[in-house]
Amino acid sequence: MRYKVELKQTDEGYSVWVPGLPGCWSQGQTEGEALENIKDAIKAYLETVDELSKDKEKESLLSQEQIQLMPLQWLES
């Protein structure tokens, strides 16, 4: 599954979030660390949505596919 992410350099490192998944964000000291951390955040977000879903017949949001990121844009500090 692919998710668009926004990445912003901060005084502490990098912040990253997924506009399509409200509240799904992470951070890291480096760009690479932030991008790896957002993958974990996306997985946790989808697992939570999946657990809260009452419709067991729906296809799970989680799959065996690797999460891929598509940066929307770099934001200036």
PyMOL Python script that loads the backbone (N, CA, C, O; Angstrom):
from pymol import cmd

cmd.read_pdbstr("""\
ATOM      1  N   MET A   1       0.841  -1.179   0.000  1.00  0.00           N
ATOM      2  CA  MET A   1       0.000   0.000   0.000  1.00  0.00           C
ATOM      3  C   MET A   1       0.887   1.244   0.000  1.00  0.00           C
ATOM      4  O   MET A   1       1.944   1.262   0.631  1.00  0.00           O
ATOM      5  N   ARG A   2       0.460   2.255  -0.695  1.00  0.00           N
ATOM      6  CA  ARG A   2       1.221   3.503  -0.757  1.00  0.00           C
ATOM      7  C   ARG A   2       0.490   4.584   0.028  1.00  0.00           C
ATOM      8  O   ARG A   2      -0.736   4.690  -0.007  1.00  0.00           O
ATOM      9  N   TYR A   3       1.272   5.372   0.727  1.00  0.00           N
ATOM     10  CA  TYR A   3       0.718   6.481   1.505  1.00  0.00           C
ATOM     11  C   TYR A   3       1.532   7.727   1.231  1.00  0.00           C
ATOM     12  O   TYR A   3       2.762   7.696   1.270  1.00  0.00           O
ATOM     13  N   LYS A   4       0.848   8.820   0.954  1.00  0.00           N
ATOM     14  CA  LYS A   4       1.522  10.099   0.786  1.00  0.00           C
ATOM     15  C   LYS A   4       1.885  10.620   2.169  1.00  0.00           C
ATOM     16  O   LYS A   4       1.080  10.565   3.098  1.00  0.00           O
ATOM     17  N   VAL A   5       3.098  11.123   2.293  1.00  0.00           N
ATOM     18  CA  VAL A   5       3.551  11.659   3.574  1.00  0.00           C
ATOM     19  C   VAL A   5       4.095  13.067   3.375  1.00  0.00           C
ATOM     20  O   VAL A   5       4.542  13.427   2.285  1.00  0.00           O
ATOM     21  N   GLU A   6       4.052  13.843   4.425  1.00  0.00           N
ATOM     22  CA  GLU A   6       4.677  15.161   4.428  1.00  0.00           C
ATOM     23  C   GLU A   6       5.788  15.121   5.469  1.00  0.00           C
ATOM     24  O   GLU A   6       5.624  14.557   6.551  1.00  0.00           O
ATOM     25  N   LEU A   7       6.908  15.719   5.130  1.00  0.00           N
ATOM     26  CA  LEU A   7       8.100  15.689   5.959  1.00  0.00           C
ATOM     27  C   LEU A   7       8.573  17.117   6.179  1.00  0.00           C
ATOM     28  O   LEU A   7       8.662  17.902   5.235  1.00  0.00           O
ATOM     29  N   LYS A   8       8.872  17.447   7.420  1.00  0.00           N
ATOM     30  CA  LYS A   8       9.326  18.798   7.740  1.00  0.00           C
ATOM     31  C   LYS A   8      10.543  18.714   8.657  1.00  0.00           C
ATOM     32  O   LYS A   8      10.532  18.007   9.665  1.00  0.00           O
ATOM     33  N   GLN A   9      11.592  19.450   8.287  1.00  0.00           N
ATOM     34  CA  GLN A   9      12.769  19.524   9.138  1.00  0.00           C
ATOM     35  C   GLN A   9      12.470  20.482  10.292  1.00  0.00           C
ATOM     36  O   GLN A   9      11.925  21.568  10.089  1.00  0.00           O
ATOM     37  N   THR A  10      12.834  20.063  11.505  1.00  0.00           N
ATOM     38  CA  THR A  10      12.619  20.874  12.702  1.00  0.00           C
ATOM     39  C   THR A  10      13.954  21.052  13.418  1.00  0.00           C
ATOM     40  O   THR A  10      14.974  20.506  12.998  1.00  0.00           O
ATOM     41  N   ASP A  11      13.936  21.815  14.494  1.00  0.00           N
ATOM     42  CA  ASP A  11      15.153  21.995  15.292  1.00  0.00           C
ATOM     43  C   ASP A  11      15.619  20.676  15.904  1.00  0.00           C
ATOM     44  O   ASP A  11      16.812  20.483  16.136  1.00  0.00           O
ATOM     45  N   GLU A  12      14.683  19.775  16.162  1.00  0.00           N
ATOM     46  CA  GLU A  12      15.014  18.491  16.797  1.00  0.00           C
ATOM     47  C   GLU A  12      15.289  17.374  15.803  1.00  0.00           C
ATOM     48  O   GLU A  12      15.732  16.297  16.203  1.00  0.00           O
ATOM     49  N   GLY A  13      15.040  17.599  14.524  1.00  0.00           N
ATOM     50  CA  GLY A  13      15.223  16.545  13.525  1.00  0.00           C
ATOM     51  C   GLY A  13      14.178  16.688  12.438  1.00  0.00           C
ATOM     52  O   GLY A  13      14.129  17.704  11.745  1.00  0.00           O
ATOM     53  N   TYR A  14      13.337  15.664  12.286  1.00  0.00           N
ATOM     54  CA  TYR A  14      12.319  15.649  11.239  1.00  0.00           C
ATOM     55  C   TYR A  14      10.985  15.185  11.805  1.00  0.00           C
ATOM     56  O   TYR A  14      10.929  14.249  12.602  1.00  0.00           O
ATOM     57  N   SER A  15       9.913  15.849  11.386  1.00  0.00           N
ATOM     58  CA  SER A  15       8.542  15.429  11.672  1.00  0.00           C
ATOM     59  C   SER A  15       7.955  14.910  10.378  1.00  0.00           C
ATOM     60  O   SER A  15       8.241  15.434   9.301  1.00  0.00           O
ATOM     61  N   VAL A  16       7.133  13.876  10.486  1.00  0.00           N
ATOM     62  CA  VAL A  16       6.516  13.295   9.299  1.00  0.00           C
ATOM     63  C   VAL A  16       5.098  12.862   9.656  1.00  0.00           C
ATOM     64  O   VAL A  16       4.852  12.346  10.746  1.00  0.00           O
ATOM     65  N   TRP A  17       4.156  13.082   8.713  1.00  0.00           N
ATOM     66  CA  TRP A  17       2.777  12.697   8.961  1.00  0.00           C
ATOM     67  C   TRP A  17       2.114  12.276   7.665  1.00  0.00           C
ATOM     68  O   TRP A  17       2.602  12.555   6.570  1.00  0.00           O
ATOM     69  N   VAL A  18       0.980  11.591   7.821  1.00  0.00           N
ATOM     70  CA  VAL A  18       0.221  11.064   6.691  1.00  0.00           C
ATOM     71  C   VAL A  18      -1.096  11.832   6.606  1.00  0.00           C
ATOM     72  O   VAL A  18      -1.989  11.603   7.422  1.00  0.00           O
ATOM     73  N   PRO A  19      -1.238  12.741   5.637  1.00  0.00           N
ATOM     74  CA  PRO A  19      -2.470  13.530   5.540  1.00  0.00           C
ATOM     75  C   PRO A  19      -3.741  12.678   5.427  1.00  0.00           C
ATOM     76  O   PRO A  19      -4.796  13.083   5.915  1.00  0.00           O
ATOM     77  N   GLY A  20      -3.654  11.528   4.804  1.00  0.00           N
ATOM     78  CA  GLY A  20      -4.813  10.660   4.620  1.00  0.00           C
ATOM     79  C   GLY A  20      -5.193   9.834   5.830  1.00  0.00           C
ATOM     80  O   GLY A  20      -6.235   9.179   5.829  1.00  0.00           O
ATOM     81  N   LEU A  21      -4.357   9.854   6.875  1.00  0.00           N
ATOM     82  CA  LEU A  21      -4.631   9.102   8.098  1.00  0.00           C
ATOM     83  C   LEU A  21      -4.567  10.081   9.274  1.00  0.00           C
ATOM     84  O   LEU A  21      -3.508  10.243   9.880  1.00  0.00           O
ATOM     85  N   PRO A  22      -5.669  10.726   9.598  1.00  0.00           N
ATOM     86  CA  PRO A  22      -5.660  11.752  10.646  1.00  0.00           C
ATOM     87  C   PRO A  22      -5.033  11.260  11.956  1.00  0.00           C
ATOM     88  O   PRO A  22      -5.402  10.211  12.484  1.00  0.00           O
ATOM     89  N   GLY A  23      -4.091  12.035  12.456  1.00  0.00           N
ATOM     90  CA  GLY A  23      -3.418  11.698  13.713  1.00  0.00           C
ATOM     91  C   GLY A  23      -2.243  10.759  13.564  1.00  0.00           C
ATOM     92  O   GLY A  23      -1.589  10.429  14.553  1.00  0.00           O
ATOM     93  N   CYS A  24      -1.962  10.324  12.357  1.00  0.00           N
ATOM     94  CA  CYS A  24      -0.839   9.410  12.127  1.00  0.00           C
ATOM     95  C   CYS A  24       0.404  10.235  11.820  1.00  0.00           C
ATOM     96  O   CYS A  24       0.522  10.818  10.742  1.00  0.00           O
ATOM     97  N   TRP A  25       1.326  10.280  12.770  1.00  0.00           N
ATOM     98  CA  TRP A  25       2.546  11.074  12.612  1.00  0.00           C
ATOM     99  C   TRP A  25       3.679  10.399  13.364  1.00  0.00           C
ATOM    100  O   TRP A  25       3.458   9.508  14.184  1.00  0.00           O
ATOM    101  N   SER A  26       4.882  10.834  13.075  1.00  0.00           N
ATOM    102  CA  SER A  26       6.058  10.343  13.778  1.00  0.00           C
ATOM    103  C   SER A  26       7.168  11.367  13.618  1.00  0.00           C
ATOM    104  O   SER A  26       6.963  12.460  13.091  1.00  0.00           O
ATOM    105  N   GLN A  27       8.336  10.989  14.082  1.00  0.00           N
ATOM    106  CA  GLN A  27       9.493  11.880  14.003  1.00  0.00           C
ATOM    107  C   GLN A  27      10.769  11.059  14.048  1.00  0.00           C
ATOM    108  O   GLN A  27      10.738   9.857  14.311  1.00  0.00           O
ATOM    109  N   GLY A  28      11.868  11.704  13.794  1.00  0.00           N
ATOM    110  CA  GLY A  28      13.169  11.058  13.860  1.00  0.00           C
ATOM    111  C   GLY A  28      14.261  12.105  13.819  1.00  0.00           C
ATOM    112  O   GLY A  28      14.038  13.241  13.401  1.00  0.00           O
ATOM    113  N   GLN A  29      15.443  11.710  14.258  1.00  0.00           N
ATOM    114  CA  GLN A  29      16.576  12.637  14.252  1.00  0.00           C
ATOM    115  C   GLN A  29      17.085  12.884  12.837  1.00  0.00           C
ATOM    116  O   GLN A  29      17.637  13.944  12.539  1.00  0.00           O
ATOM    117  N   THR A  30      16.894  11.891  11.966  1.00  0.00           N
ATOM    118  CA  THR A  30      17.303  12.030  10.567  1.00  0.00           C
ATOM    119  C   THR A  30      16.083  11.792   9.673  1.00  0.00           C
ATOM    120  O   THR A  30      15.069  11.256  10.120  1.00  0.00           O
ATOM    121  N   GLU A  31      16.194  12.193   8.424  1.00  0.00           N
ATOM    122  CA  GLU A  31      15.114  11.953   7.467  1.00  0.00           C
ATOM    123  C   GLU A  31      14.808  10.458   7.366  1.00  0.00           C
ATOM    124  O   GLU A  31      13.647  10.049   7.401  1.00  0.00           O
ATOM    125  N   GLY A  32      15.853   9.659   7.240  1.00  0.00           N
ATOM    126  CA  GLY A  32      15.675   8.214   7.118  1.00  0.00           C
ATOM    127  C   GLY A  32      15.004   7.608   8.332  1.00  0.00           C
ATOM    128  O   GLY A  32      14.130   6.751   8.202  1.00  0.00           O
ATOM    129  N   GLU A  33      15.412   8.050   9.517  1.00  0.00           N
ATOM    130  CA  GLU A  33      14.807   7.533  10.746  1.00  0.00           C
ATOM    131  C   GLU A  33      13.327   7.922  10.814  1.00  0.00           C
ATOM    132  O   GLU A  33      12.491   7.105  11.200  1.00  0.00           O
ATOM    133  N   ALA A  34      13.003   9.156  10.443  1.00  0.00           N
ATOM    134  CA  ALA A  34      11.607   9.601  10.461  1.00  0.00           C
ATOM    135  C   ALA A  34      10.759   8.779   9.489  1.00  0.00           C
ATOM    136  O   ALA A  34       9.636   8.394   9.815  1.00  0.00           O
ATOM    137  N   LEU A  35      11.296   8.511   8.297  1.00  0.00           N
ATOM    138  CA  LEU A  35      10.550   7.730   7.312  1.00  0.00           C
ATOM    139  C   LEU A  35      10.362   6.285   7.756  1.00  0.00           C
ATOM    140  O   LEU A  35       9.308   5.699   7.510  1.00  0.00           O
ATOM    141  N   GLU A  36      11.354   5.710   8.398  1.00  0.00           N
ATOM    142  CA  GLU A  36      11.197   4.356   8.943  1.00  0.00           C
ATOM    143  C   GLU A  36      10.171   4.355  10.075  1.00  0.00           C
ATOM    144  O   GLU A  36       9.352   3.441  10.174  1.00  0.00           O
ATOM    145  N   ASN A  37      10.214   5.373  10.922  1.00  0.00           N
ATOM    146  CA  ASN A  37       9.284   5.455  12.051  1.00  0.00           C
ATOM    147  C   ASN A  37       7.842   5.637  11.584  1.00  0.00           C
ATOM    148  O   ASN A  37       6.923   5.110  12.210  1.00  0.00           O
ATOM    149  N   ILE A  38       7.630   6.380  10.486  1.00  0.00           N
ATOM    150  CA  ILE A  38       6.255   6.567  10.017  1.00  0.00           C
ATOM    151  C   ILE A  38       5.686   5.262   9.473  1.00  0.00           C
ATOM    152  O   ILE A  38       4.476   5.043   9.532  1.00  0.00           O
ATOM    153  N   LYS A  39       6.538   4.402   8.949  1.00  0.00           N
ATOM    154  CA  LYS A  39       6.053   3.083   8.512  1.00  0.00           C
ATOM    155  C   LYS A  39       5.474   2.320   9.697  1.00  0.00           C
ATOM    156  O   LYS A  39       4.414   1.703   9.585  1.00  0.00           O
ATOM    157  N   ASP A  40       6.171   2.361  10.837  1.00  0.00           N
ATOM    158  CA  ASP A  40       5.664   1.706  12.045  1.00  0.00           C
ATOM    159  C   ASP A  40       4.363   2.356  12.508  1.00  0.00           C
ATOM    160  O   ASP A  40       3.438   1.665  12.935  1.00  0.00           O
ATOM    161  N   ALA A  41       4.291   3.687  12.424  1.00  0.00           N
ATOM    162  CA  ALA A  41       3.087   4.404  12.841  1.00  0.00           C
ATOM    163  C   ALA A  41       1.898   4.049  11.934  1.00  0.00           C
ATOM    164  O   ALA A  41       0.776   3.882  12.413  1.00  0.00           O
ATOM    165  N   ILE A  42       2.149   3.936  10.630  1.00  0.00           N
ATOM    166  CA  ILE A  42       1.087   3.555   9.691  1.00  0.00           C
ATOM    167  C   ILE A  42       0.577   2.159  10.028  1.00  0.00           C
ATOM    168  O   ILE A  42      -0.631   1.925  10.070  1.00  0.00           O
ATOM    169  N   LYS A  43       1.494   1.243  10.264  1.00  0.00           N
ATOM    170  CA  LYS A  43       1.100  -0.125  10.594  1.00  0.00           C
ATOM    171  C   LYS A  43       0.260  -0.154  11.867  1.00  0.00           C
ATOM    172  O   LYS A  43      -0.772  -0.825  11.906  1.00  0.00           O
ATOM    173  N   ALA A  44       0.683   0.560  12.906  1.00  0.00           N
ATOM    174  CA  ALA A  44      -0.064   0.600  14.164  1.00  0.00           C
ATOM    175  C   ALA A  44      -1.438   1.243  13.954  1.00  0.00           C
ATOM    176  O   ALA A  44      -2.432   0.783  14.516  1.00  0.00           O
ATOM    177  N   TYR A  45      -1.492   2.299  13.151  1.00  0.00           N
ATOM    178  CA  TYR A  45      -2.754   2.972  12.848  1.00  0.00           C
ATOM    179  C   TYR A  45      -3.726   1.992  12.187  1.00  0.00           C
ATOM    180  O   TYR A  45      -4.878   1.868  12.605  1.00  0.00           O
ATOM    181  N   LEU A  46      -3.249   1.302  11.155  1.00  0.00           N
ATOM    182  CA  LEU A  46      -4.110   0.366  10.423  1.00  0.00           C
ATOM    183  C   LEU A  46      -4.530  -0.814  11.285  1.00  0.00           C
ATOM    184  O   LEU A  46      -5.658  -1.293  11.171  1.00  0.00           O
ATOM    185  N   GLU A  47      -3.636  -1.287  12.144  1.00  0.00           N
ATOM    186  CA  GLU A  47      -3.997  -2.373  13.062  1.00  0.00           C
ATOM    187  C   GLU A  47      -5.113  -1.935  14.001  1.00  0.00           C
ATOM    188  O   GLU A  47      -6.032  -2.704  14.282  1.00  0.00           O
ATOM    189  N   THR A  48      -5.033  -0.704  14.482  1.00  0.00           N
ATOM    190  CA  THR A  48      -6.064  -0.183  15.380  1.00  0.00           C
ATOM    191  C   THR A  48      -7.395  -0.048  14.658  1.00  0.00           C
ATOM    192  O   THR A  48      -8.436  -0.442  15.185  1.00  0.00           O
ATOM    193  N   VAL A  49      -7.364   0.507  13.454  1.00  0.00           N
ATOM    194  CA  VAL A  49      -8.591   0.633  12.663  1.00  0.00           C
ATOM    195  C   VAL A  49      -9.181  -0.746  12.413  1.00  0.00           C
ATOM    196  O   VAL A  49     -10.393  -0.934  12.515  1.00  0.00           O
ATOM    197  N   ASP A  50      -8.339  -1.697  12.091  1.00  0.00           N
ATOM    198  CA  ASP A  50      -8.789  -3.056  11.809  1.00  0.00           C
ATOM    199  C   ASP A  50      -9.437  -3.676  13.043  1.00  0.00           C
ATOM    200  O   ASP A  50     -10.485  -4.312  12.934  1.00  0.00           O
ATOM    201  N   GLU A  51      -8.830  -3.500  14.213  1.00  0.00           N
ATOM    202  CA  GLU A  51      -9.378  -4.057  15.451  1.00  0.00           C
ATOM    203  C   GLU A  51     -10.718  -3.417  15.807  1.00  0.00           C
ATOM    204  O   GLU A  51     -11.611  -4.089  16.322  1.00  0.00           O
ATOM    205  N   LEU A  52     -10.860  -2.123  15.535  1.00  0.00           N
ATOM    206  CA  LEU A  52     -12.082  -1.412  15.881  1.00  0.00           C
ATOM    207  C   LEU A  52     -13.218  -1.662  14.888  1.00  0.00           C
ATOM    208  O   LEU A  52     -14.383  -1.382  15.173  1.00  0.00           O
ATOM    209  N   SER A  53     -12.867  -2.179  13.753  1.00  0.00           N
ATOM    210  CA  SER A  53     -13.878  -2.456  12.734  1.00  0.00           C
ATOM    211  C   SER A  53     -14.780  -3.592  13.195  1.00  0.00           C
ATOM    212  O   SER A  53     -14.302  -4.658  13.584  1.00  0.00           O
ATOM    213  N   LYS A  54     -16.063  -3.359  13.150  1.00  0.00           N
ATOM    214  CA  LYS A  54     -17.021  -4.374  13.597  1.00  0.00           C
ATOM    215  C   LYS A  54     -17.428  -5.301  12.468  1.00  0.00           C
ATOM    216  O   LYS A  54     -18.025  -6.350  12.707  1.00  0.00           O
ATOM    217  N   ASP A  55     -17.116  -4.930  11.273  1.00  0.00           N
ATOM    218  CA  ASP A  55     -17.507  -5.724  10.118  1.00  0.00           C
ATOM    219  C   ASP A  55     -16.403  -6.725   9.800  1.00  0.00           C
ATOM    220  O   ASP A  55     -15.439  -6.387   9.113  1.00  0.00           O
ATOM    221  N   LYS A  56     -16.535  -7.941  10.290  1.00  0.00           N
ATOM    222  CA  LYS A  56     -15.496  -8.962  10.112  1.00  0.00           C
ATOM    223  C   LYS A  56     -15.424  -9.476   8.679  1.00  0.00           C
ATOM    224  O   LYS A  56     -14.444 -10.121   8.306  1.00  0.00           O
ATOM    225  N   GLU A  57     -16.436  -9.203   7.878  1.00  0.00           N
ATOM    226  CA  GLU A  57     -16.429  -9.686   6.503  1.00  0.00           C
ATOM    227  C   GLU A  57     -15.628  -8.783   5.583  1.00  0.00           C
ATOM    228  O   GLU A  57     -15.289  -9.168   4.465  1.00  0.00           O
ATOM    229  N   LYS A  58     -15.325  -7.576   6.057  1.00  0.00           N
ATOM    230  CA  LYS A  58     -14.523  -6.668   5.242  1.00  0.00           C
ATOM    231  C   LYS A  58     -13.114  -7.213   5.082  1.00  0.00           C
ATOM    232  O   LYS A  58     -12.589  -7.891   5.966  1.00  0.00           O
ATOM    233  N   GLU A  59     -12.526  -6.913   3.967  1.00  0.00           N
ATOM    234  CA  GLU A  59     -11.126  -7.278   3.779  1.00  0.00           C
ATOM    235  C   GLU A  59     -10.281  -6.443   4.727  1.00  0.00           C
ATOM    236  O   GLU A  59     -10.496  -5.238   4.863  1.00  0.00           O
ATOM    237  N   SER A  60      -9.348  -7.065   5.365  1.00  0.00           N
ATOM    238  CA  SER A  60      -8.461  -6.382   6.301  1.00  0.00           C
ATOM    239  C   SER A  60      -7.699  -5.269   5.606  1.00  0.00           C
ATOM    240  O   SER A  60      -7.279  -5.410   4.458  1.00  0.00           O
ATOM    241  N   LEU A  61      -7.523  -4.149   6.320  1.00  0.00           N
ATOM    242  CA  LEU A  61      -6.726  -3.049   5.776  1.00  0.00           C
ATOM    243  C   LEU A  61      -5.244  -3.424   5.698  1.00  0.00           C
ATOM    244  O   LEU A  61      -4.469  -2.837   4.944  1.00  0.00           O
ATOM    245  N   LEU A  62      -4.887  -4.407   6.493  1.00  0.00           N
ATOM    246  CA  LEU A  62      -3.487  -4.836   6.495  1.00  0.00           C
ATOM    247  C   LEU A  62      -3.283  -5.898   5.427  1.00  0.00           C
ATOM    248  O   LEU A  62      -4.164  -6.723   5.188  1.00  0.00           O
ATOM    249  N   SER A  63      -2.159  -5.876   4.807  1.00  0.00           N
ATOM    250  CA  SER A  63      -1.827  -6.889   3.831  1.00  0.00           C
ATOM    251  C   SER A  63      -0.353  -7.220   3.973  1.00  0.00           C
ATOM    252  O   SER A  63       0.362  -6.617   4.773  1.00  0.00           O
ATOM    253  N   GLN A  64       0.074  -8.158   3.207  1.00  0.00           N
ATOM    254  CA  GLN A  64       1.461  -8.558   3.237  1.00  0.00           C
ATOM    255  C   GLN A  64       2.328  -7.634   2.390  1.00  0.00           C
ATOM    256  O   GLN A  64       3.546  -7.804   2.330  1.00  0.00           O
ATOM    257  N   GLU A  65       1.699  -6.646   1.728  1.00  0.00           N
ATOM    258  CA  GLU A  65       2.450  -5.730   0.880  1.00  0.00           C
ATOM    259  C   GLU A  65       3.338  -4.823   1.719  1.00  0.00           C
ATOM    260  O   GLU A  65       3.001  -4.476   2.851  1.00  0.00           O
ATOM    261  N   GLN A  66       4.439  -4.457   1.167  1.00  0.00           N
ATOM    262  CA  GLN A  66       5.364  -3.531   1.812  1.00  0.00           C
ATOM    263  C   GLN A  66       4.788  -2.122   1.729  1.00  0.00           C
ATOM    264  O   GLN A  66       4.253  -1.728   0.693  1.00  0.00           O
ATOM    265  N   ILE A  67       4.897  -1.364   2.817  1.00  0.00           N
ATOM    266  CA  ILE A  67       4.440   0.020   2.824  1.00  0.00           C
ATOM    267  C   ILE A  67       5.438   0.859   2.045  1.00  0.00           C
ATOM    268  O   ILE A  67       6.642   0.807   2.296  1.00  0.00           O
ATOM    269  N   GLN A  68       4.921   1.637   1.091  1.00  0.00           N
ATOM    270  CA  GLN A  68       5.746   2.529   0.291  1.00  0.00           C
ATOM    271  C   GLN A  68       5.304   3.951   0.559  1.00  0.00           C
ATOM    272  O   GLN A  68       4.117   4.201   0.765  1.00  0.00           O
ATOM    273  N   LEU A  69       6.231   4.881   0.559  1.00  0.00           N
ATOM    274  CA  LEU A  69       5.938   6.284   0.843  1.00  0.00           C
ATOM    275  C   LEU A  69       6.099   7.115  -0.422  1.00  0.00           C
ATOM    276  O   LEU A  69       6.973   6.856  -1.250  1.00  0.00           O
ATOM    277  N   MET A  70       5.227   8.132  -0.555  1.00  0.00           N
ATOM    278  CA  MET A  70       5.299   9.058  -1.669  1.00  0.00           C
ATOM    279  C   MET A  70       5.269  10.462  -1.082  1.00  0.00           C
ATOM    280  O   MET A  70       4.186  11.001  -0.852  1.00  0.00           O
ATOM    281  N   PRO A  71       6.418  11.064  -0.834  1.00  0.00           N
ATOM    282  CA  PRO A  71       6.432  12.416  -0.255  1.00  0.00           C
ATOM    283  C   PRO A  71       5.659  13.388  -1.145  1.00  0.00           C
ATOM    284  O   PRO A  71       5.865  13.441  -2.358  1.00  0.00           O
ATOM    285  N   LEU A  72       4.753  14.164  -0.511  1.00  0.00           N
ATOM    286  CA  LEU A  72       3.999  15.179  -1.238  1.00  0.00           C
ATOM    287  C   LEU A  72       4.885  16.377  -1.554  1.00  0.00           C
ATOM    288  O   LEU A  72       4.938  16.854  -2.688  1.00  0.00           O
ATOM    289  N   GLN A  73       5.570  16.846  -0.534  1.00  0.00           N
ATOM    290  CA  GLN A  73       6.422  18.009  -0.717  1.00  0.00           C
ATOM    291  C   GLN A  73       7.275  18.196   0.536  1.00  0.00           C
ATOM    292  O   GLN A  73       6.945  17.706   1.616  1.00  0.00           O
ATOM    293  N   TRP A  74       8.334  18.889   0.367  1.00  0.00           N
ATOM    294  CA  TRP A  74       9.153  19.279   1.499  1.00  0.00           C
ATOM    295  C   TRP A  74       8.600  20.598   2.025  1.00  0.00           C
ATOM    296  O   TRP A  74       8.277  21.498   1.250  1.00  0.00           O
ATOM    297  N   LEU A  75       8.496  20.701   3.315  1.00  0.00           N
ATOM    298  CA  LEU A  75       8.037  21.955   3.918  1.00  0.00           C
ATOM    299  C   LEU A  75       9.228  22.700   4.479  1.00  0.00           C
ATOM    300  O   LEU A  75      10.072  22.106   5.150  1.00  0.00           O
ATOM    301  N   GLU A  76       9.307  23.963   4.221  1.00  0.00           N
ATOM    302  CA  GLU A  76      10.390  24.784   4.744  1.00  0.00           C
ATOM    303  C   GLU A  76      10.141  25.058   6.212  1.00  0.00           C
ATOM    304  O   GLU A  76       8.994  25.252   6.614  1.00  0.00           O
ATOM    305  N   SER A  77      11.193  25.078   7.026  1.00  0.00           N
ATOM    306  CA  SER A  77      11.054  25.370   8.441  1.00  0.00           C
ATOM    307  C   SER A  77      10.730  26.843   8.640  1.00  0.00           C
ATOM    308  O   SER A  77      10.573  27.292   9.775  1.00  0.00           O
TER     309      SER A  77
END
""", "prot")
cmd.dss("prot")
cmd.show_as("cartoon", "prot")
cmd.util.cbc("prot")
cmd.orient("prot")
